[in-house]
Amino acid sequence: MAMLPFRPTPFFKDKNRAFWRLQLIGWGGAMLLRAMTSIANEKPISFLVLVLIATVTGFSVSTILSVIYNKLIHQRPLVTWGATAFVLGLAVWVSAFINGWTISLYQSNSSTSFAQLVIGVFYIDMTLLGAWSALYYAINFFLQVEEQADRLERLETQATSAQLAMLRYQLNPHFLFNTLNSISTLVLLKQTEAANAMLTRLSAFLRHTLVTEPGGKVTVAQEVETLKLYLEIERMRFEERLRTDFQIDPAAINACLPSMLLQPLVENAIKYAVSPQEEGARISIAARPIGQRLRVTVSDTGPGLQNRPQGAHLPAAIAGGDNTVSTGVGLANIRDRLAQAYGEDHLFEIRTPPEGGFTVIIELPFEEAEQDTPSPVSAKPKATPSVTTMPETTGLGI
């Protein structure tokens, strides 16, 4: 999309300047119309002086009315409209008196009385000042509605940000407790190198979760790197029982998704697939673009729905069965975050193949990060001699 050579400014951003612009445009247009009507009716050029005086009178009277209306608009409706009718009637009579007097001076030899001249111009002035008053209140009420709408939008944005922050910081305490307990055990066993490595990785993971903006988005590459930090911590606990497989399409590396979206899925896989099985399980994370959508899949080779808590908290499509399941706070957290970020423009689906396993599929609108946005996909932390690490495959080449 081509960029404009200038940045447009809202007309009513400066209300004072907008008022004077409308005053000049409105009364200038009225003067031009009346002048053209006078010329069309073959009035003498000198009659344009009366048109000018009438315009200046209307401009001045309406300016005074704006000061009064500005005070009345904040009163109760009965006071506002009652006082407005009285003030408007008085202003019309003052304007008609001035215009009638100037016409009587111009037509000094006319047989028309002064009262007749005043009544004659009264209807014109009532129309002009009445329309001006209606426009004044309409614009100001519109601005008040816009201001209230902007304030409501800001409050909704703040509420959404607060809710996203709350959802983002629902870090499972079991993970933290287990990790700290493992570090304590390693210290008691005097395995200081392993304890230090585990503490370093925990620190890096927590630093990332706290520094990243709660409602912000990261690239797939950044999310994968965060998962690697988390998995390196868990791998020190489960060793060869935890096997991982990353299948990241290069075209999806710079796609955006909410930060820390996949960690609860991996955590559930570890809790319900790796931990209860003596042989452990393999956790696979895949991401690839499908048209204008980004599909992310997290699956495991665990027992599927077996030993997972049942409930009706998660309305998701289940392949191979009619049961609706909920696997705890993690999946509900992700569902709420997706609803906050994308409304109904997303897919959150659970599948349980007949041969076992558990798969979560997420589809989002494909949003590519800007080219100058860094994607800090750094190398994995070096393994210490006392730590067993398993190789993993990934389309990122890391």
Secondary structure, DSSP 8 states (H G I E B T S, - for coil): ----SS----TTSSHHHHHHHHHHHHHHHHHHHHHHHHHHTT--TTHHHHHHHHHHHHHHHHHHHHHHHHHHTTS-HHHHHHHHHHHHHHHHHHHHHHHHHHHHHHTTT----HHHHHHHHHHHHHHHHHHHHHHHHHHHHHHHHHHHHHHHHHHHHHHHHHHHHHHHT---HHHHHHHHHHHHHHHHTT-HHHHHHHHHHHHHHHHHHHHS-TT-EEEHHHHHHHHHHHHHHHHHHHGGGEEEEEEE-GGGTTBEEETTSSHHHHHHHIIIIITT-TT-EEEEEEEEEETTEEEEEEEE-S-TTTTS-B-SS----EET----B--SHHHHHHHHHHHHHHTTS-EEEEE--TTS-EEEEEEEE--B--TTS-----------TT--------TT--
